[in-house]
Amino acid sequence: AYLVEVIRRERITTLHFVPSMLQIFVEYAEAGSCTSVKRVMCSGEALSPVLAARLLERLEGTELHNLYGPTEAAVDVTAWRCAKEASDASVPIGRPISNTQIYILDQHGDPVPIGVAGEIHIGGVQVGRGYLNRPELTAERFVEDRFSDEAGARLYRTGDLGRWLGDGTIAYLGRNDFQVKIRGFRIELGEIEARLSEHAGVRDAAVIAREDAPGDKRLVAYYVGDAAIGAEELRGHLAALLPDYMVPSAYVHLELMPLTPNGKLDRNALPAPEGTAFAVQAYEPPQGEIEEAVARIWAELLGVERIGRHDNFFALGGHSLLAIQVVSRLRQALALEAAL
């Protein structure tokens, strides 16, 4: 409310947001009254296509620019003007600005082909000298620019993942330290977030790997949007787009994403999933001693309070390693042998 008041009073024409804060702004009922705004710039986090479309809808005639760049390259190094009719799965971070070079390199430092993910490296006049009194970190992140003819030229390794698109723009894929490994599979959390954001009822999304039980790491999705969608629908949406091992086991609805003091997503504040976060079927109680025992074993291993006879083990967060424990406990509790 304060921000809208200032914009209207001072006839502000240009705004710069991190997307998490922009999300809150565009959902405020009076945001559409800020008719003086001519351009909005976003940076600091990935801008979702749903949020981009919402802003352009609320502030008719306003330009929306998606910027990218780290502090070490002082600061934005690519730019992209968002189009209202864009329907891509993600908003590009655009093309390099003047006097700046962008390279997307593999683990050996070689350029990757169009469409292939790699680490974004920055070259040119904006690259900083290094970290103050941190020579080891400087040597790790600021590396020789072997693509330049200039003596002493260096590249900054951003730790961000991206890929070239066919039109010469860059798609941002998230941090490489948001890459997790679960049961032997390497997973890019940003890719799951992008697919989840494609659902019409989802305005904002985040995915993390939680380890609420030691050794049992699971993907959990968080979304802001229509609370009536439910875990089963979102799971089905992702299952049609991603391999099984990339489909989260739980979907937590939030009114707002938790933010840090500087307005970025606070992943550490995302809550543990509870019963409604799982894709449960209409409840029908287990029947008979064996079903009750199986349900009890599932509940213990999955951390789900109530198991119905039509529930799906894998939809509730089960996986091959937990299935082995199910077989073992069935053997112990009921002397039952079940093939994995």
C-alpha positions as CSV (number, residue, x, y, z in Angstrom):
1,A,0.0,0.0,0.0
2,Y,2.9,2.4,0.9
3,L,4.7,1.6,-2.4
4,V,1.5,2.2,-4.5
5,E,1.0,5.5,-2.6
6,V,4.5,6.7,-3.3
7,I,4.4,5.7,-7.0
8,R,1.1,7.6,-7.5
9,R,2.1,10.7,-5.6
10,E,5.6,11.0,-7.2
11,R,4.5,9.9,-10.6
12,I,7.2,7.2,-10.6
13,T,8.0,5.9,-14.1
14,T,10.7,3.3,-13.5
15,L,10.7,0.4,-10.9
16,H,13.2,-2.3,-10.2
17,F,12.0,-5.4,-8.3
18,V,13.2,-8.8,-7.4
19,P,10.5,-11.2,-8.6
20,S,9.4,-12.4,-5.1
21,M,8.6,-8.8,-4.2
22,L,7.0,-8.1,-7.6
23,Q,4.7,-11.0,-7.0
24,I,3.4,-9.3,-3.9
25,F,3.1,-6.0,-5.6
26,V,1.0,-7.2,-8.6
27,E,-1.4,-9.1,-6.3
28,Y,-2.2,-5.9,-4.4
29,A,-5.6,-4.7,-5.5
30,E,-4.5,-1.1,-6.1
31,A,-1.4,-1.9,-8.2
32,G,-3.3,-1.3,-11.4
33,S,-3.8,2.4,-10.4
34,C,0.0,3.0,-10.9
35,T,-0.6,4.4,-14.4
36,S,2.6,6.6,-14.4
37,V,4.8,3.4,-14.5
38,K,6.5,3.1,-18.0
39,R,9.0,0.3,-17.3
40,V,9.7,-2.4,-14.7
41,M,13.0,-4.1,-14.4
42,C,13.4,-7.5,-12.7
43,S,16.6,-9.1,-11.5
44,G,18.1,-11.1,-8.6
45,E,15.9,-14.2,-9.1
46,A,14.3,-16.1,-12.0
47,L,11.3,-14.4,-13.4
48,S,8.4,-16.8,-14.1
49,P,6.3,-16.4,-17.2
50,V,3.1,-16.4,-15.2
51,L,4.4,-13.4,-13.1
52,A,5.6,-11.6,-16.3
53,A,2.2,-12.0,-17.9
54,R,0.4,-10.9,-14.7
55,L,2.4,-7.7,-14.5
56,L,1.9,-6.8,-18.2
57,E,-1.8,-7.4,-17.7
58,R,-2.1,-5.3,-14.5
59,L,0.0,-2.4,-15.8
60,E,-1.2,-1.9,-19.4
61,G,1.4,-0.3,-21.7
62,T,4.3,-0.9,-19.3
63,E,7.6,-2.4,-20.5
64,L,8.9,-5.4,-18.5
65,H,12.6,-6.1,-18.7
66,N,14.3,-9.2,-17.3
67,L,17.9,-8.5,-16.3
68,Y,20.6,-10.9,-15.2
69,G,24.0,-10.5,-13.7
70,P,26.0,-11.1,-10.5
71,T,27.7,-8.5,-8.2
72,E,31.1,-9.8,-9.4
73,A,30.3,-8.4,-12.9
74,A,28.8,-5.0,-11.7
75,V,26.0,-6.0,-12.1
76,D,23.6,-6.8,-15.0
77,V,25.2,-8.4,-18.1
78,T,22.2,-9.6,-20.1
79,A,18.7,-8.1,-20.8
80,W,15.4,-9.2,-22.3
81,R,12.2,-7.3,-22.9
82,C,9.2,-9.5,-22.1
83,A,6.3,-9.7,-24.6
84,K,2.7,-9.9,-23.4
85,E,1.9,-12.8,-25.7
86,A,5.0,-14.9,-24.8
87,S,4.1,-18.5,-23.8
88,D,7.5,-20.0,-23.2
89,A,8.1,-22.3,-20.3
90,S,10.6,-19.8,-18.9
91,V,11.4,-16.1,-19.4
92,P,14.8,-15.7,-21.2
93,I,17.5,-13.6,-19.6
94,G,18.2,-12.3,-23.0
95,R,21.4,-11.4,-24.8
96,P,24.7,-9.9,-23.6
97,I,24.8,-6.1,-23.2
98,S,27.5,-4.1,-25.0
99,N,31.2,-4.8,-24.2
100,T,30.3,-8.0,-22.4
101,Q,30.6,-11.6,-23.5
102,I,28.7,-14.6,-22.3
103,Y,30.0,-18.1,-22.6
104,I,28.1,-21.3,-21.6
105,L,30.7,-23.9,-20.9
106,D,30.7,-27.6,-19.9
107,Q,32.7,-29.0,-17.0
108,H,35.9,-29.0,-19.2
109,G,35.5,-25.3,-20.0
110,D,34.4,-26.0,-23.6
111,P,31.3,-24.3,-25.2
112,V,28.1,-26.3,-25.2
113,P,25.8,-26.6,-28.2
114,I,22.5,-24.8,-28.5
115,G,20.0,-26.2,-26.1
116,V,22.5,-27.9,-23.9
117,A,22.8,-26.8,-20.2
118,G,26.2,-25.5,-19.0
119,E,27.6,-23.0,-16.6
120,I,27.3,-19.3,-17.5
121,H,30.7,-17.5,-17.7
122,I,31.0,-13.7,-18.1
123,G,33.8,-11.9,-19.9
124,G,34.4,-8.3,-20.9
125,V,34.8,-4.9,-19.2
126,Q,32.3,-5.6,-16.3
127,V,34.2,-8.5,-14.8
128,G,35.6,-7.5,-11.4
129,R,39.2,-7.8,-10.1
130,G,38.3,-10.5,-7.5
131,Y,37.4,-10.8,-3.9
132,L,39.1,-8.5,-1.3
133,N,41.6,-10.5,0.7
134,R,40.3,-13.8,-0.7
135,P,42.9,-15.0,-3.1
136,E,41.8,-18.7,-3.1
137,L,38.2,-17.8,-3.8
138,T,39.3,-15.3,-6.5
139,A,41.4,-18.0,-8.2
140,E,38.5,-20.4,-8.1
141,R,35.8,-18.1,-9.6
142,F,37.9,-15.7,-11.8
143,V,39.6,-17.9,-14.5
144,E,41.6,-17.3,-17.6
145,D,39.6,-16.1,-20.6
146,R,41.0,-18.3,-23.3
147,F,38.6,-16.9,-25.8
148,S,40.1,-13.4,-25.6
149,D,43.1,-11.9,-27.4
150,E,43.6,-9.4,-24.5
151,A,46.4,-10.2,-22.2
152,G,45.3,-11.1,-18.7
153,A,41.6,-11.2,-19.6
154,R,39.5,-13.3,-17.3
155,L,36.1,-14.9,-17.1
156,Y,33.9,-15.0,-14.0
157,R,32.4,-18.4,-13.3
158,T,28.9,-17.5,-12.1
159,G,27.8,-20.9,-10.7
160,D,24.6,-20.3,-12.7
161,L,23.3,-22.8,-15.3
162,G,21.9,-21.7,-18.6
163,R,21.4,-22.8,-22.2
164,W,21.5,-21.0,-25.5
165,L,18.1,-20.8,-27.3
166,G,17.9,-21.0,-31.1
167,D,17.3,-17.2,-31.4
168,G,20.5,-16.3,-29.7
169,T,19.0,-15.6,-26.3
170,I,19.8,-17.4,-23.0
171,A,17.5,-19.4,-20.8
172,Y,18.4,-19.4,-17.1
173,L,18.1,-22.8,-15.4
174,G,19.0,-22.0,-11.8
175,R,22.1,-22.3,-9.6
176,N,24.4,-25.3,-10.1
177,D,24.3,-25.6,-6.3
178,F,20.5,-26.1,-6.7
179,Q,21.4,-29.3,-8.4
180,V,20.7,-32.2,-6.1
181,K,21.4,-35.9,-6.2
182,I,18.6,-38.2,-5.0
183,R,19.0,-42.0,-5.1
184,G,21.7,-41.6,-7.8
185,F,19.8,-39.2,-10.0
186,R,21.2,-35.7,-10.6
187,I,18.2,-33.3,-10.5
188,E,17.9,-29.6,-11.5
189,L,15.4,-28.1,-9.1
190,G,15.0,-25.1,-11.4
191,E,13.7,-27.3,-14.2
192,I,11.0,-28.7,-11.9
193,E,10.1,-25.2,-10.8
194,A,9.8,-24.1,-14.4
195,R,7.4,-27.0,-15.3
196,L,5.3,-26.4,-12.2
197,S,4.9,-22.8,-13.0
198,E,3.4,-23.7,-16.4
199,H,0.2,-24.9,-14.6
200,A,-2.5,-22.3,-15.1
201,G,-3.3,-22.3,-11.4
202,V,0.2,-21.7,-10.1
203,R,1.5,-18.2,-9.7
204,D,4.8,-18.9,-8.0
205,A,6.7,-22.1,-7.3
206,A,9.7,-23.4,-5.5
207,V,11.1,-27.0,-5.1
208,I,13.6,-28.2,-2.6
209,A,15.1,-31.5,-1.5
210,R,14.1,-32.2,2.1
211,E,15.6,-34.8,4.4
212,D,13.2,-34.7,7.3
213,A,14.1,-38.3,8.1
214,P,17.8,-39.1,8.1
215,G,18.9,-40.6,4.8
216,D,15.4,-40.2,3.2
217,K,15.8,-37.2,0.8
218,R,12.6,-36.2,-1.0
219,L,11.6,-33.5,-3.5
220,V,8.9,-31.2,-2.1
221,A,7.1,-28.6,-4.2
222,Y,5.7,-25.3,-2.8
223,Y,3.2,-23.2,-4.7
224,V,1.3,-20.0,-4.5
225,G,-1.9,-20.0,-6.4
226,D,-5.3,-21.8,-6.5
227,A,-5.5,-23.9,-3.3
228,A,-8.2,-26.0,-4.9
229,I,-5.7,-27.5,-7.4
230,G,-4.5,-30.2,-5.0
231,A,-1.5,-32.4,-4.9
232,E,-2.9,-35.1,-7.2
233,E,-3.5,-32.6,-10.0
234,L,-0.1,-31.0,-9.7
235,R,1.6,-34.4,-9.5
236,G,-0.2,-35.5,-12.7
237,H,0.8,-32.3,-14.5
238,L,4.5,-32.9,-13.7
239,A,4.4,-36.6,-14.4
240,A,3.3,-35.8,-17.9
241,L,6.4,-33.5,-18.4
242,L,9.2,-35.0,-16.3
243,P,10.7,-38.4,-15.6
244,D,9.4,-40.1,-12.4
245,Y,12.5,-39.3,-10.3
246,M,12.0,-35.6,-10.9
247,V,8.3,-35.6,-9.8
248,P,8.0,-34.2,-6.2
249,S,6.3,-36.4,-3.6
250,A,4.6,-33.5,-1.8
251,Y,2.9,-30.2,-2.9
252,V,2.5,-27.6,-0.2
253,H,0.2,-24.7,-0.8
254,L,1.3,-21.3,0.6
255,E,-0.4,-17.9,0.7
256,L,3.0,-16.3,0.1
257,M,6.5,-17.5,-0.3
258,P,8.7,-16.7,2.7
259,L,11.2,-14.0,1.9
260,T,14.6,-13.0,3.3
261,P,15.0,-9.3,4.5
262,N,16.3,-8.3,1.0
263,G,13.2,-9.8,-0.6
264,K,14.5,-13.1,-2.0
265,L,13.0,-16.5,-1.5
266,D,14.0,-17.9,2.0
267,R,14.3,-21.6,1.2
268,N,15.2,-22.4,4.8
269,A,11.8,-21.1,6.0
270,L,9.7,-23.4,3.7
271,P,7.6,-25.7,6.0
272,A,7.6,-29.5,6.2
273,P,4.8,-31.1,4.2
274,E,1.7,-32.5,6.0
275,G,-1.1,-34.8,5.0
276,T,-2.9,-32.6,2.4
277,A,0.4,-32.1,0.6
278,F,0.4,-35.7,-0.7
279,A,-1.6,-37.1,-3.6
280,V,-4.1,-39.2,-1.5
281,Q,-7.1,-41.0,-2.9
282,A,-10.6,-40.8,-1.4
283,Y,-10.1,-42.5,2.0
284,E,-11.3,-46.0,2.6
285,P,-9.9,-47.7,5.7
286,P,-7.8,-50.9,5.4
287,Q,-9.8,-54.1,5.8
288,G,-8.5,-57.0,7.7
289,E,-5.4,-57.7,9.7
290,I,-3.0,-57.8,6.7
291,E,-4.1,-54.6,5.2
292,E,-4.0,-52.8,8.5
293,A,-0.5,-54.0,9.0
294,V,0.6,-52.9,5.5
295,A,-1.0,-49.5,6.1
296,R,0.8,-49.2,9.5
297,I,4.2,-50.0,7.8
298,W,3.5,-47.5,5.0
299,A,2.6,-44.8,7.5
300,E,5.8,-45.3,9.5
301,L,8.1,-45.3,6.5
302,L,6.3,-42.5,4.5
303,G,5.6,-40.3,7.5
304,V,1.9,-40.1,6.4
305,E,-0.6,-40.3,9.2
306,R,-3.5,-42.0,7.5
307,I,-3.2,-44.6,4.7
308,G,-6.2,-45.7,2.8
309,R,-6.6,-48.9,0.8
310,H,-6.6,-47.1,-2.5
311,D,-3.6,-45.0,-1.9
312,N,-0.5,-45.3,-4.1
313,F,2.8,-45.9,-2.4
314,F,4.8,-43.9,-4.9
315,A,2.3,-41.0,-5.0
316,L,2.8,-40.7,-1.3
317,G,6.5,-40.3,-1.6
318,G,7.6,-43.9,-1.8
319,H,10.6,-45.0,-3.9
320,S,12.6,-48.1,-4.5
321,L,14.8,-47.8,-1.4
322,L,11.7,-47.4,0.8
323,A,10.0,-50.3,-1.0
324,I,12.9,-52.5,0.1
325,Q,12.2,-51.6,3.7
326,V,8.5,-52.4,3.2
327,V,9.4,-55.9,2.0
328,S,11.7,-56.3,5.0
329,R,9.0,-55.2,7.5
330,L,6.3,-57.3,6.0
331,R,8.7,-60.3,6.5
332,Q,9.3,-59.4,10.1
333,A,5.8,-58.4,11.1
334,L,3.7,-60.9,9.1
335,A,6.1,-63.5,7.8
336,L,5.0,-62.5,4.4
337,E,7.3,-62.7,1.4
338,A,6.7,-60.1,-1.4
339,A,8.9,-59.7,-4.5
340,L,10.3,-56.2,-4.8
